[in-house]
Amino acid sequence: MNPRIAFMGTPDFAAHILEALLREPYNLVAVYTQPPRPVGRGYKLTPSPVHALAEKHSLPVFTPSSLKSEEEQAHWKSLDLDVAIVAAYGLILPKAILEAPQKGCLNIHASLLPRWRGAAPIQRAILAGDKETGITLMKMDVGLDTGDMLYTEKVTLDDHMTTSHLFDLLTTAAIKTVSKALPLYLDGKLEPIPQPQEGITYADKLAKEEGLLDWTASASSLERKIRALNPWPGTWFEVEEDRIKVLEAIALPLVSSAPPGTILDNQLTIACGEGALRPLRLQKVGKSPLSTAEFLRGYSFPPCLSHETL
């Protein structure tokens, strides 16, 4: 008899995993996802990527705003699940939810735990300059990504890795993890391993203000920020009333006595606290992205973009 499975997830990352599960001989009896949210200028209520995919395949979809009520927990228990698969769902799972499926709830987390527990592991790995990350399949408990590990799939980062590229690599790794590890787990062939107490870090949720470029920081850290925080919240600096987005840049090991924020040449190379940053693609809010050379043909910068003017 095919195992009875519920899937819980919300964004594109989770939708790709659900798509992979649909290709396997599992009995997907329920899909849980975040409620539709207002999107765009018209604030039209829009279902999540997981919601849209589930409806396309005529799967039962549930969108509670919380799982804390007795009614929601009773309904969950009535599903008589063998296991639940969770990927970027966005709601806390109370103990009653975690314990209802016969084999528990399994989380597909986009880091090599215990590094980068929390909400934004993909971006935080790039911001920190990590050389390796991956996917961890773990059995959930009531803590924040603290459950025992069942399986890991590693991914290598290079010095040019963007969030978009890493998202694609981790999505592929997550699909591979589900394909290889879930059958082993259901057959009782994976032994849960407690997470080590060393190396614990937390991937805090991204804040919009993190995208502001502070020229007193090192050029290498700013370049990582540009790779990590695009497309959201984006990275930018301000010139008087204009917000200039930086979409791509390179860090240069230049030594300069100029104050941070000083423009050093006609390629818009900008002095930083350490080294210099040269933007390669820029975008004025509401306009199309341009190469720096194209941008400079239509925009004049003051000689200094000092941190105090931002």
URRA-V297037 format. One record per helix or strand of 3 or more residues. SS is the DSSP state (~ for helix, > for strand). FROM is the first residue (numbers start at 1). LEN is the number of residues. If there is no record, write none. Layout:
{{SS/FROM/LEN} {SS/FROM/LEN}}
This chain:
{{>/4/6} {~/12/11} {>/27/6} {>/37/3} {>/44/3} {~/49/8} {~/70/9} {>/83/5} {~/95/6} {>/105/5} {~/121/7} {>/132/8} {>/149/8} {~/163/24} {~/208/4} {~/219/10} {>/236/4} {>/242/11} {>/269/3} {>/276/9} {~/292/6} {~/307/3}}
